[in-house]
Each structure stands twice: as structure tokens, then as C-alpha cells.
């Protein structure tokens, strides 16, 4: 018998004894007289199933991620956070002012910089022309005292996508 087979047989017997003893104690605690041989057979069957599943089932290999690339689900997490903020921002004016508007302003300014090479702080005329009036007012104007409606928010997002 190989070392691996001896180890598996030992683990199987240990599992069977543990399962049989546990089953017998469970029956004993519930005032039921279980036959010892049936408890041993049930424990052996449970241990054999447990060892077979352990032998067959393997943990999936981790997906290697290059150090310079984000993890595969980073975009999904950010999208979920954005969706949550937008949902709450359409209901609560304070949340819109404190969380949604700054995020939208950052997105608009970043798209302006990356797509056109324009810095809104140093080139306001060019930025205003590219952003359009409604988006420019959101970026530079005072925060609104109310929540934006879904159509208003949709128009701002579409304007950002056109940048």
C-alpha cells in the first residue's frame, strides 16, 4: 500500500468513526436507541462522500493580474458605486451637493483634460465652449439647492459623453 493510499484509508476511517460517534450521540441525546452497526455504516458513507468530494473538487486557479492593470472587477465596483450615488443623489439634495455633483465635476474636468488637453482653470473660454452652457454651469456655478431630475441628469451625462 502506498503512502497516499494509507493516508486516505486512515482519514476515511477517522471520518467514519467521527461520523458514527456523532450520529450515535445525536440519537442517544434524543432518547432513541440506534443500532451501532447502522451508525458505523452511515458514518462510513458520509466519510467516503466527504473524501471523494475533497479528491475531485479543486479550488479554481486564481486569475493572474498584471501589476500595472486593475483587477477585472474594479470597473464593475466603480460602476456600482456610481449608480448608488446617482440613485441617492436624485432623491436627497444634500447627497447630490456633497457626493454626486463633485463626482460629476471631476469627471467633466478629467474628460476635458484627457480628450482636448484643456485645463478648465487656466483656459476657461475654451473649456466653456467645449463643455456647453449647462455643463459649464454645473462645473463652475454654485451647487443647486434641489436635486436634478432624471432628464436633467441624463442631459448632463450625455453632454459629458460628447466631450
C-alpha positions as CSV (number, residue, x, y, z in Angstrom):
1,X,0.0,0.0,0.0
2,X,1.4,3.4,-1.0
3,X,1.8,6.2,1.5
4,X,-1.1,8.2,-0.2
5,X,-3.5,5.2,0.0
6,X,-2.6,4.6,3.6
7,X,-3.2,8.2,4.4
8,X,-6.6,8.2,2.6
9,X,-7.6,5.0,4.3
10,X,-6.7,6.5,7.7
11,X,-8.6,9.7,7.0
12,X,-11.6,7.7,5.8
13,X,-11.6,5.6,9.0
14,X,-11.2,8.6,11.2
15,X,-14.0,10.4,9.4
16,X,-16.2,7.2,9.7
17,X,-15.5,6.9,13.4
18,X,-16.2,10.6,14.0
19,X,-19.4,10.5,11.9
20,X,-20.6,7.2,13.6
21,X,-19.9,8.5,17.1
22,X,-21.6,11.8,16.3
23,X,-24.7,10.1,14.9
24,X,-24.9,7.7,17.8
25,X,-24.6,10.7,20.3
26,X,-27.3,12.5,18.4
27,X,-29.7,9.6,18.6
28,X,-28.7,9.0,22.2
29,X,-29.5,12.6,23.1
30,X,-32.9,12.3,21.5
31,X,-33.6,9.1,23.6
32,X,-33.5,6.8,20.6
33,X,-31.6,3.6,20.7
34,X,-29.8,3.4,17.4
35,X,-28.0,0.2,16.3
36,X,-24.3,0.7,16.4
37,X,-23.6,-1.1,13.1
38,X,-26.1,1.3,11.3
39,X,-24.3,4.3,12.8
40,X,-20.9,2.9,11.6
41,X,-22.3,2.3,8.1
42,X,-23.8,5.9,8.0
43,X,-20.5,7.4,9.3
44,X,-18.5,5.4,6.7
45,X,-20.8,6.5,3.9
46,X,-20.6,10.2,5.0
47,X,-16.8,10.0,5.3
48,X,-16.4,8.3,1.9
49,X,-18.5,11.0,0.3
50,X,-16.5,13.7,2.1
51,X,-13.2,12.2,0.9
52,X,-14.4,11.8,-2.7
53,X,-15.6,15.3,-2.9
54,X,-12.3,16.6,-1.5
55,X,-10.4,14.4,-4.0
56,X,-12.5,15.6,-7.0
57,X,-13.2,19.2,-6.2
58,X,-10.4,21.6,-6.8
59,X,-10.2,25.3,-6.0
60,X,-10.3,27.3,-9.1
61,X,-6.9,28.8,-10.0
62,X,-6.5,32.5,-9.3
63,X,-6.7,34.6,-12.4
64,X,-3.3,36.2,-12.8
65,X,-3.5,40.0,-12.9
66,X,-0.7,42.1,-14.3
67,X,0.6,44.5,-11.6
68,X,0.1,47.5,-13.9
69,X,-3.5,46.6,-14.7
70,X,-6.5,46.9,-12.4
71,X,-8.3,43.8,-11.1
72,X,-11.0,42.6,-13.5
73,X,-13.9,43.7,-11.3
74,X,-12.6,47.2,-10.5
75,X,-14.7,48.8,-13.2
76,X,-17.8,47.0,-12.0
77,X,-17.3,48.1,-8.4
78,X,-16.8,51.7,-9.6
79,X,-19.9,51.5,-11.8
80,X,-22.0,50.1,-8.8
81,X,-20.8,52.9,-6.6
82,X,-21.6,55.5,-9.3
83,X,-25.1,54.0,-9.8
84,X,-25.7,54.1,-6.0
85,X,-24.6,57.7,-5.7
86,X,-26.7,58.8,-8.6
87,X,-29.8,56.9,-7.2
88,X,-29.5,58.6,-3.9
89,X,-28.5,62.0,-5.4
90,X,-31.8,62.1,-7.3
91,X,-33.7,62.0,-4.0
92,X,-31.7,63.8,-1.4
93,X,-30.4,67.4,-2.3
94,X,-27.6,67.2,0.4
95,X,-26.3,64.0,-1.1
96,X,-26.4,65.5,-4.6
97,X,-24.5,68.5,-3.4
98,X,-21.9,66.6,-1.3
99,X,-21.3,63.4,-3.4
100,X,-22.8,63.4,-6.9
101,X,-22.0,67.0,-8.0
102,X,-18.3,66.8,-7.1
103,X,-18.0,63.4,-8.8
104,X,-19.7,64.8,-12.0
105,X,-17.5,67.9,-11.9
106,X,-14.3,65.7,-11.6
107,X,-15.5,63.5,-14.5
108,X,-16.2,66.5,-16.7
109,X,-12.9,68.2,-15.9
110,X,-10.9,65.0,-16.4
111,X,-12.6,64.3,-19.8
112,X,-12.0,67.8,-20.8
113,X,-8.3,67.5,-20.0
114,X,-7.8,64.0,-21.4
115,X,-9.8,64.4,-24.6
116,X,-9.0,68.0,-25.5
117,X,-5.9,68.9,-23.4
118,X,-7.8,71.8,-21.9
119,X,-7.5,72.8,-18.3
120,X,-10.7,74.5,-17.1
121,X,-8.9,76.6,-14.5
122,X,-6.3,78.1,-16.9
123,X,-8.4,78.1,-20.2
124,X,-11.9,78.9,-19.1
125,X,-13.1,80.2,-22.5
126,X,-12.0,77.0,-24.3
127,X,-13.5,74.9,-21.6
128,X,-16.8,76.7,-21.7
129,X,-17.0,76.3,-25.5
130,X,-16.3,72.6,-25.3
131,X,-18.5,71.8,-22.3
132,X,-21.5,73.7,-23.3
133,X,-23.5,76.1,-21.1
134,X,-25.4,73.6,-18.9
135,X,-22.2,71.5,-18.1
136,X,-20.2,74.7,-17.6
137,X,-22.7,76.0,-15.1
138,X,-22.5,72.7,-13.2
139,X,-18.7,72.8,-13.1
140,X,-18.3,76.5,-12.2
141,X,-21.6,77.6,-10.8
142,X,-22.9,77.3,-7.2
143,X,-24.4,73.9,-6.3
144,X,-28.1,73.7,-6.9
145,X,-30.4,73.9,-3.9
146,X,-32.5,71.0,-5.3
147,X,-31.9,67.6,-6.8
148,X,-31.6,67.4,-10.5
149,X,-34.4,65.5,-12.2
150,X,-33.6,62.3,-14.2
151,X,-33.9,64.1,-17.6
152,X,-31.6,66.9,-16.4
153,X,-29.1,64.4,-15.1
154,X,-29.4,62.4,-18.4
155,X,-28.7,65.6,-20.4
156,X,-25.6,66.4,-18.3
157,X,-24.3,62.8,-18.7
158,X,-24.9,62.9,-22.4
159,X,-23.0,66.2,-22.6
160,X,-20.1,64.7,-20.7
161,X,-20.0,61.7,-23.1
162,X,-19.8,64.1,-26.1
163,X,-16.8,65.8,-24.7
